[in-house]
Amino acid sequence: KTWKEGIRGVDSDVPSITKSIVNHVQTSLARQAYNVDNVGAYQAVALSVRDDLIANWNETQLYTTNKTPKRAYYLSLEFLMGRTLDNALLNLGLKQKYNEGVEKLGFNLEDIVDCERDAALGNGGLGRLAACYLDSSATQELPVWGYGLRYKYGIFQQLIAPDGSQLEAPDPWLNNQNPWELPRLDVTIEVRFYGHAERLDKGKAIWSGGQEVLAVAYDVMIPGYHTKNTNNLRLWESKPKRGFDLDSFNAGDYDRAVASSTSAENITSVLYPNDNTYIGKELRLKQQYFWTAASLSDIMRRFKNTGKNISEFPDFVAIQLNDTHPTLAVPELMRLLVDEEDVPWDKAWKIVTNTFFFTNHTVLPEALEKWPVPLMQNLLPRHMQIIFDINLQFLQSVERKFPGDRDRLARMSIIQEGTPQYVRMANLACIGSRKVNGVAELHSELVRTTIMKDFVDYYGVSKFQNVTNGITPRRWLDQCNPLLSDLITETLKIKKEVWLRDLYKLEGLLKFADDPTFQKKWAAVKQSNKERLAHHVETQFGIKVNTSAMFDVQVKRLHEYKRQTLNILGVVHRYLTLKAMSPAERKKVNPRVVFFAGKAAPGYYIAKLTIKLIVNVARVINEDPDTKEYLSMFFLPDYSVSLAEILIPASEVSQHISTAGTEASGTSNMKFCLNGGLLLGTVDGANIEIAEEVGESNVFFFGHLTPAVEELRYKHTYHPVPVEEKCPPLAKVLNEISSGRFGDGSVYEPLLNTIRQVDYYLVTEDFDSYIRALEMVDTAYQDRNGWIKKSICTTAKMGKFSSDRAIMNYAEEYWNIEQIKVP
Ligand code: 26V
């Protein structure tokens, strides 16, 4: 009995695969078999694989519907899925056969896989986490659906202008048709905006008038690894309810005739490109409500089809709120229950607070969502009433517990007083949920002691827990690093699917950590991945890369708190040090190649200036004949999931160097370490737990700790010390940049001044210890075998960070759902 039993398509032989591909070329694509390029071949192959996914998806959905188990729904405005074809082939165990089949047809599978555009419906960590959780839910055979938006344009494409600045271009990912989605034109839901709400008795109301738009469902199949179970991700597209306004049309005013339909279509046009910063735009609030209302209506319909009593809703439905973005689901479910299902207010509130779970992903104050009351009142008049009613009841109850504590009431209120008033979404999400969690131990503790402190006093601490993030080892090891995956399988002497489903099994590598033959193989895999990256850089950007140098990588969204500045200033420091050396001294230095990649939010001036500085420093350094052998640097444009899949396996060190207490978790740190890259980082987010697992001797930690940060900031404000005094080497670096060594220095003054003046993220405080940590990395790298051993031990101890562990934690401790085996 193998895992293949009962799964559609997994037993296909090569002739039937080629037949299916050719068939799709001739019918679905309506092309001649001899007239197909790689893109056409990709489409035909994808359609062929899709046939198998659909069969398994259908059976899973039918079986689950009949079984009516409790289900969980993951509401996320972002799903950063990346490519699907390779992943689907690995899940179905069909990669080898498709390889052969495609070869027979005169193509190369790798080239075909490369034709797929990323589905980039997310900004960074939060969206990629949602994608990893879908993979784990499907693999663990859990009845979990995702709900999101089908943006016509995903995260913008990043270009670098000749002067080094970031340019943004649209990401029209749907221009080639998307084989992985199934349009469900029959599943449409009406969503209302604006209008007026008229109160009736018993807390009820009627909401009418305003604008009505349609939500149309698109289903994306989510296969699990080596299982028949295929889950669903439902994405909504907005569409006008009526084609156009007939009166205007008949009067010849065509612009006006289509104006309202254009406004309906705009709702799902584009993903907002901000990460860790809140922006209060009406269209964004419209997206949030449109998506929440459509999803809840769909969930309610599915629940009612089971014929259960409405009071049993929380026994059959759990809803996870991915950050505060879907918080309108709380008043929306109240509206559905009270206004439409006639449930009394108190009973409805009990249902609501047993249904929702809320994950917080940041403690940065600038990222906390707050909507102006007048804006929300206008767009969602009924929800505003409901929010005020929830707030009144809640504050009365707080008052009973802490009589006369006016300040406490003001802090805990959903409404922030002032002109205008604001709705604090985190407070609403917390009050409306059964449990609240952070995404790493330190972060969850900060949630309890800072932003949610008053709520901990009120509810007790048990409502506020931790689920440390995870990553899927299928994509982030087996798929992106096949050589390492094979070496692990051959060494552990267990089947690949066993350790890929139970990542703690990697510990079995420990006993080979000192074995010279194994070390050699391990190092050869890394070398080959470095060459793959170098080849990519050479073909894409025409630059030659020294693959015997150490590969040092920092790739993530550009943000001041992530401190790419610290890295670039460190590189300049290294450059100046090399320049000051004699040629003989230089020869003793470890060559290093530093890779950067990441997007800056289009409106984030300082982040964009950081990119410009990186690009222009790279130009000077890479051209300098004295040093270029020892130090070079690349900014790779347009960072994406598929670029990450090439970068991560090639990294020997990666940097996760946020100011302590600012990075909630980080998940790329886990991906690098899983692939045997060592971590250089601060004592922050999940870095701490990675060090706990792999041992502090295998990571390079530096910098101030979280408790020191607040005090240091206070000192910076009230007793500032000039950089020249506090950190002379850093002052020298800043002055070299100012004085024009890397092009017109005045351009960078606003960026350099953030460090010279307020230095909110404490670059000046951590610079010295950062430089020392870099030197420790150099020293460790000199000991070749010692380094390889560290690398092996790191991978071996990464079991905890599988998203399977994280998702099982949610399933058992939060959602109370069970695994379902589809027969
Ligand atoms: C996102 C957005 C997106 C679009 C527009 C407005 C807006 C406002 C706030 C946010 C919050 C994003 C918070 C976030 O991405 N946090 C990251 O979550 C990762 C997964 O838990 C975690 O690993 C990162 O440390 C954390 O920064």
Residues whose N, C-alpha, C, O or C-beta is under 5 A from the ligand:
A	BS01	26V	G125 L126 L129 Y272 N274 D275 N276 T277 Y278 I279 H361 T362 A367 V439 E663 A664 S665 G666 T667
